[in-house]
Amino acid sequence: MDELRLYATSTFALELTVKNQLKDMGYEITSSSDGKVEINGNFKDIARLNLWLRSADRVFIKMGEFKALTFEELFEKTKEIPWENLITKDGKFTVNGKSVDSTLFSVRSCKSIVKKAIVERLKDKYKKEWFEETGPEYTVQISMLRDIATLSIDTSGKGLNKRGYREAPVVASLKETLGAGLVMLSYYNKERTLLDPLCGSGTIPIEAAMIAKNIAPGLNRDFACKHWPQIDKDIWKIAYQEAYDLIDRDIKLDITGSDIDEEAIKCCLKNAKNAGVEKDITFKVQALNDIWIDKQYGIVITNPPYGERIGDYPTLNRLYLDMDKIFKKKKGWSIYVITGDLKFSSFFKRHYDRERKLYNGNMQVRYLQFYGEKPQ
Ligand SMILES: C[S@@+](CC[C@H](N)C(=O)[O-])C[C@H]1O[C@@H](n2cnc3c(N)ncnc32)[C@H](O)[C@@H]1O
């Protein structure tokens, strides 16, 4: 297989950071829509994308796209796709699905039709009647959107947020992909001071340090497609070598994460060690109102607790007021806050320069950006 149509998915609004990263990696974007960015590529690119994409959820190979108004159409057109190019004789394959605004609205039926059609195709091609499905995994996705069926194979396996560094989940931790996205949407760069004063399990400081040191986020995890015989071992060897060579090991970073909760900070230390950035971040147990800012310029990226998830309202309001007090006169500090609490702006009085709508899990949240003066 030479040229493949590949796409990366992300949560709503993070397609922007996926797009920017793909462009930085030298790819031309062929199309993009909410939560989806498409490029053309080959097996080498599949390895690179899985290893490197920081804010994407998964990488897919698009196998076919067509209009389907009846199950017969769905079956016949699915059967025309050369699945045998990827799915091996012993391949284990499951079908996932979704349907939005489509005549074929029953996801269960779509999945079962697609599975049947692929089995029929493979029977024909492999001259076999029965498939043991004991080999590598190929997860097929049927996605119906306004009567257009898109059939794809998931190359990532577990979501790309699962970097492999997180020990035990801390309450209300951000997904690693969202943490990376927040950093990528900010003006942070490796020369700047970064502080997360409510750092929880350390997602934001850890993702920032990995970005600054150019550590590929997928280095310590597995991918479904790593077990596919079609992708030569040498392709992986080269992709991993490239990723190791590109790590900036000598850089000195100024990143601090603090939290009032001692257990959370213990967790940060373990996570940072697993991610290979324990020497690059200072973590400390500290209440927000004990923070003393002595630098003229810096960046705060933080995720305060908010009502629906954790914290009671008077305590939260107090916390926002404390933030306001600490940063009121810090004109050289840019503050980035991800919050689902609409009252945040009533207590943190600075006027935000930009607001983005993002999703934290299923919850719509706002990413408020308050720009400070640029360092001279
Ligand atoms: C939503 S969580 C942050 C989650 C984090 N972004 C992560 O991905 O793990 C908010 C954090 O604020 C901390 N916190 C609450 N009140 C605080 C205070 N007054 N001072 C410092 N930390 C506080 C909590 O302990 C909690 O870990």
PDBQT file of the ligand as one rigid body, heavy atoms in Angstrom, charges set to zero:
ROOT
HETATM    1  C1  LIG A 401      -8.998  20.267  38.787  1.00  0.00    +0.000 C 
HETATM    2  S1  LIG A 401      -7.665  19.821  39.795  1.00  0.00    +0.000 S 
HETATM    3  C2  LIG A 401      -6.262  20.010  38.767  1.00  0.00    +0.000 C 
HETATM    4  C3  LIG A 401      -6.052  18.776  37.940  1.00  0.00    +0.000 C 
HETATM    5  C4  LIG A 401      -4.792  18.829  37.134  1.00  0.00    +0.000 C 
HETATM    6  N1  LIG A 401      -4.854  19.801  36.055  1.00  0.00    +0.000 N 
HETATM    7  C5  LIG A 401      -4.491  17.431  36.587  1.00  0.00    +0.000 C 
HETATM    8  O1  LIG A 401      -4.545  17.226  35.355  1.00  0.00    +0.000 OA
HETATM    9  O2  LIG A 401      -4.264  16.517  37.374  1.00  0.00    +0.000 OA
HETATM   10  C6  LIG A 401      -7.509  21.189  40.877  1.00  0.00    +0.000 C 
HETATM   11  C7  LIG A 401      -6.434  21.059  41.925  1.00  0.00    +0.000 C 
HETATM   12  O3  LIG A 401      -6.437  22.240  42.694  1.00  0.00    +0.000 OA
HETATM   13  C8  LIG A 401      -5.964  21.902  43.989  1.00  0.00    +0.000 C 
HETATM   14  N2  LIG A 401      -6.335  22.954  44.935  1.00  0.00    +0.000 N 
HETATM   15  C9  LIG A 401      -7.569  23.274  45.393  1.00  0.00    +0.000 A 
HETATM   16  N3  LIG A 401      -7.507  24.329  46.223  1.00  0.00    +0.000 NA
HETATM   17  C10 LIG A 401      -6.206  24.696  46.300  1.00  0.00    +0.000 A 
HETATM   18  C11 LIG A 401      -5.497  25.744  46.980  1.00  0.00    +0.000 A 
HETATM   19  N4  LIG A 401      -6.137  26.616  47.764  1.00  0.00    +0.000 N 
HETATM   20  N5  LIG A 401      -4.175  25.834  46.810  1.00  0.00    +0.000 NA
HETATM   21  C12 LIG A 401      -3.526  24.966  46.017  1.00  0.00    +0.000 A 
HETATM   22  N6  LIG A 401      -4.122  23.936  45.355  1.00  0.00    +0.000 NA
HETATM   23  C13 LIG A 401      -5.450  23.819  45.482  1.00  0.00    +0.000 A 
HETATM   24  C14 LIG A 401      -6.619  20.564  44.266  1.00  0.00    +0.000 C 
HETATM   25  O4  LIG A 401      -5.902  19.854  45.251  1.00  0.00    +0.000 OA
HETATM   26  C15 LIG A 401      -6.602  19.895  42.890  1.00  0.00    +0.000 C 
HETATM   27  O5  LIG A 401      -5.519  19.027  42.767  1.00  0.00    +0.000 OA
ENDROOT
TORSDOF 0
